[in-house]
């Protein structure tokens, strides 16, 4: 709402006293059209939480491969490692659990053996270092004993370590997932000595994350544990 413009003239004698009332008329004003546009960073259904804000911010930048909950539902995966099957630059060989060869996930931009880090809700899952021996794929391997050499169920190859770690979380617990296939596209949040990153964000408001347990013998041999 505005006021109608008006110009008034009057003569006043210094010897005269009195009140002058000036009435201004209200007048509606037509403002130019204003267009307001918002930049959508995350879907409206996530407006109630900030847990996934950084995920959608990185997704908007375009580097890496991003998997949404709808993608997981369409995939119908029974194992989390299956979600990597459609990621460019990643080759996944699915084998039954307990197969000596192990399920493997190979990243084409990583040298052999690969160094792929796995993150869950911003927490890096580390591969424990064993004393002595040669470091391989983030795991320090000690020389095998005679019993280990004759073991009918030998430890998995380095390329299966990522699959082992991903198998510890059920796909139904995952809300979104981001994959960086090479060192040149890894964001600052995940930078370390890894050449690739798999970052998982669990579903908000659900049950407490329960990582699947491996047998003590197998877990100790693979040296996998959450970084707590």
C-alpha positions as CSV (number, residue, x, y, z in Angstrom):
1,X,0.0,0.0,0.0
2,X,1.3,3.5,-0.9
3,X,0.3,7.1,-0.6
4,X,-1.1,9.3,-3.5
5,X,1.4,12.1,-4.3
6,X,0.1,15.6,-3.9
7,X,1.6,19.2,-4.1
8,X,0.0,21.8,-1.8
9,X,0.5,25.6,-1.7
10,X,-0.6,28.0,1.0
11,X,0.3,31.4,2.3
12,X,0.8,31.9,6.0
13,X,0.9,35.2,7.9
14,X,3.4,35.2,10.8
15,X,0.8,37.0,12.9
16,X,-1.8,34.3,12.4
17,X,-2.0,31.1,14.4
18,X,-3.9,27.9,13.5
19,X,-3.8,24.2,12.7
20,X,-3.6,22.9,9.2
21,X,-4.7,19.3,8.6
22,X,-3.4,17.5,5.5
23,X,-5.1,14.3,4.6
24,X,-3.2,11.9,2.4
25,X,-5.0,9.3,0.3
26,X,-3.9,5.7,0.4
27,X,-3.2,4.2,-3.0
28,X,-2.3,0.6,-3.9
29,X,0.9,0.3,-5.8
30,X,1.6,-2.3,-8.5
31,X,5.1,-3.8,-7.9
32,X,7.1,-5.4,-10.7
33,X,6.8,-9.2,-10.9
34,X,9.4,-11.0,-8.7
35,X,10.3,-14.6,-9.4
36,X,11.8,-16.5,-6.5
37,X,13.7,-19.7,-7.3
38,X,15.2,-22.1,-4.8
39,X,18.2,-24.3,-5.6
40,X,17.2,-27.9,-4.8
41,X,20.1,-29.5,-2.9
42,X,18.2,-32.4,-1.5
43,X,14.8,-34.0,-2.0
44,X,11.9,-32.6,0.1
45,X,11.5,-35.9,1.9
46,X,14.9,-35.2,3.6
47,X,13.9,-31.8,4.8
48,X,13.4,-33.0,8.4
49,X,17.1,-34.2,8.8
50,X,20.5,-32.8,8.1
51,X,22.2,-36.3,8.1
52,X,22.4,-36.5,4.3
53,X,23.1,-32.8,3.5
54,X,26.8,-33.4,2.7
55,X,25.9,-36.4,0.5
56,X,23.5,-34.3,-1.6
57,X,26.0,-31.4,-1.7
58,X,28.7,-33.7,-3.1
59,X,26.1,-35.3,-5.5
60,X,25.4,-31.9,-6.9
61,X,29.1,-31.4,-7.7
62,X,28.8,-34.4,-9.9
63,X,32.1,-36.3,-9.1
64,X,31.6,-39.9,-8.2
65,X,28.7,-42.3,-8.4
66,X,25.7,-41.8,-6.1
67,X,23.1,-44.5,-5.2
68,X,19.8,-43.5,-3.6
69,X,17.4,-45.5,-1.6
70,X,15.1,-45.9,-4.6
71,X,18.0,-47.4,-6.6
72,X,18.6,-49.9,-3.8
73,X,14.9,-50.9,-3.8
74,X,14.9,-51.4,-7.6
75,X,18.1,-53.4,-7.4
76,X,16.7,-55.8,-4.8
77,X,20.2,-56.7,-3.7
78,X,20.7,-59.3,-1.0
79,X,24.2,-58.2,-0.3
80,X,25.6,-54.7,-0.2
81,X,28.5,-55.5,-2.6
82,X,25.9,-56.1,-5.3
83,X,25.2,-52.4,-5.4
84,X,28.6,-51.9,-6.9
85,X,27.7,-54.0,-10.0
86,X,26.4,-51.0,-12.0
87,X,29.1,-48.5,-10.9
88,X,31.4,-47.6,-13.8
89,X,35.0,-48.8,-13.4
90,X,34.1,-51.4,-10.8
91,X,34.1,-55.2,-11.5
92,X,32.3,-57.3,-9.0
93,X,32.4,-61.1,-9.0
94,X,29.7,-62.5,-6.7
95,X,30.4,-65.9,-5.1
96,X,28.6,-67.8,-2.4
97,X,29.6,-67.0,1.2
98,X,32.2,-69.4,2.3
99,X,33.6,-69.9,-1.2
100,X,37.4,-70.0,-0.8
101,X,37.8,-67.6,-3.8
102,X,35.7,-65.0,-2.1
103,X,33.5,-62.3,-3.6
104,X,35.7,-59.7,-5.2
105,X,35.3,-56.0,-6.1
106,X,38.0,-54.6,-8.4
107,X,38.4,-50.9,-9.1
108,X,40.0,-50.3,-12.5
109,X,41.6,-47.0,-11.4
110,X,43.3,-48.6,-8.4
111,X,46.7,-50.3,-8.7
112,X,47.1,-53.9,-7.7
113,X,46.6,-54.7,-4.8
114,X,43.8,-52.1,-4.4
115,X,43.5,-49.7,-1.5
116,X,39.8,-49.0,-1.1
117,X,38.4,-47.5,2.1
118,X,34.9,-48.1,3.3
119,X,33.1,-45.5,5.4
120,X,29.8,-45.9,7.3
121,X,28.0,-42.7,8.5
122,X,31.3,-40.7,8.3
123,X,33.3,-43.3,10.2
124,X,36.0,-45.2,8.4
125,X,36.1,-48.9,8.7
126,X,39.8,-49.8,9.2
127,X,41.7,-52.9,8.4
128,X,43.8,-53.8,11.4
129,X,47.6,-54.0,10.9
130,X,49.4,-57.1,11.8
131,X,52.9,-56.8,13.1
132,X,55.6,-57.7,10.6
133,X,55.3,-58.8,7.0
134,X,54.3,-56.8,3.9
135,X,51.5,-54.3,3.7
136,X,48.9,-55.3,1.1
137,X,45.6,-53.6,0.4
138,X,45.7,-51.9,3.7
139,X,46.3,-55.1,5.6
140,X,49.7,-56.1,6.9
141,X,50.2,-59.7,6.0
142,X,52.5,-61.9,8.0
143,X,54.2,-65.0,6.6
144,X,51.8,-67.9,6.5
145,X,52.4,-70.9,8.8
146,X,52.4,-74.5,7.6
147,X,48.9,-74.9,9.0
148,X,47.7,-71.9,7.1
149,X,49.3,-73.1,3.8
150,X,47.4,-76.3,4.2
151,X,44.1,-74.6,5.3
152,X,41.2,-75.9,3.1
153,X,39.6,-72.4,3.6
154,X,42.4,-69.9,3.0
155,X,41.9,-66.2,3.6
156,X,40.4,-64.2,0.8
157,X,42.5,-62.3,-1.8
158,X,43.1,-58.6,-1.3
159,X,40.4,-57.7,-3.8
160,X,37.7,-59.5,-1.7
161,X,38.5,-57.4,1.5
162,X,36.2,-54.6,0.3
163,X,33.4,-57.2,-0.3
164,X,34.0,-58.6,3.2
165,X,33.6,-55.2,4.7
166,X,30.5,-54.4,2.7
167,X,29.0,-57.7,3.6
168,X,28.9,-56.6,7.3
169,X,26.0,-54.3,6.6
170,X,22.6,-55.3,5.2
171,X,21.3,-53.3,2.1
172,X,18.0,-52.7,4.0
173,X,19.9,-50.6,6.5
174,X,21.3,-48.2,3.8
175,X,19.7,-45.0,2.8
176,X,22.2,-43.6,0.3
177,X,25.7,-44.6,-0.9
178,X,28.5,-42.8,-2.7
179,X,31.4,-44.4,-4.6
180,X,34.6,-42.6,-5.7
181,X,36.3,-44.9,-8.2
182,X,39.7,-43.1,-8.4
183,X,42.0,-40.8,-6.3
184,X,41.4,-37.8,-8.5
185,X,37.7,-37.5,-7.5
186,X,37.8,-38.3,-3.8
187,X,36.4,-35.4,-1.8
188,X,38.4,-33.8,1.0
189,X,36.3,-35.5,3.7
190,X,37.6,-38.9,2.6
191,X,41.1,-38.1,1.7
192,X,43.8,-40.5,3.0
193,X,46.1,-43.0,1.3
194,X,43.2,-44.8,-0.4
195,X,42.7,-44.8,-4.2
196,X,39.0,-45.3,-4.0
197,X,36.2,-44.8,-1.5
198,X,32.8,-46.5,-0.8
199,X,30.8,-44.3,1.7
200,X,27.5,-45.6,3.1
201,X,24.9,-43.6,5.0
202,X,22.4,-45.6,7.0
203,X,18.7,-45.0,7.3
204,X,17.8,-42.3,9.8
205,X,15.3,-43.1,12.5
206,X,15.7,-46.8,12.1
207,X,17.1,-49.5,14.3
208,X,20.7,-49.1,15.6
209,X,23.2,-50.3,13.1
210,X,24.2,-53.9,13.7
211,X,27.2,-55.0,11.7
212,X,27.1,-58.6,10.8
213,X,29.7,-60.6,12.7
214,X,32.2,-62.9,11.1
215,X,33.4,-65.9,12.9
216,X,36.3,-65.1,15.3
217,X,38.7,-67.1,13.2
218,X,37.8,-65.5,9.9
219,X,37.5,-61.9,11.4
220,X,41.0,-62.2,13.0
221,X,42.4,-63.5,9.8
222,X,41.0,-60.7,7.7
223,X,41.8,-58.1,10.3
224,X,38.6,-56.0,9.7
225,X,37.2,-53.8,12.4
226,X,35.3,-50.5,12.7
227,X,37.4,-47.5,13.6
228,X,36.1,-46.6,17.1
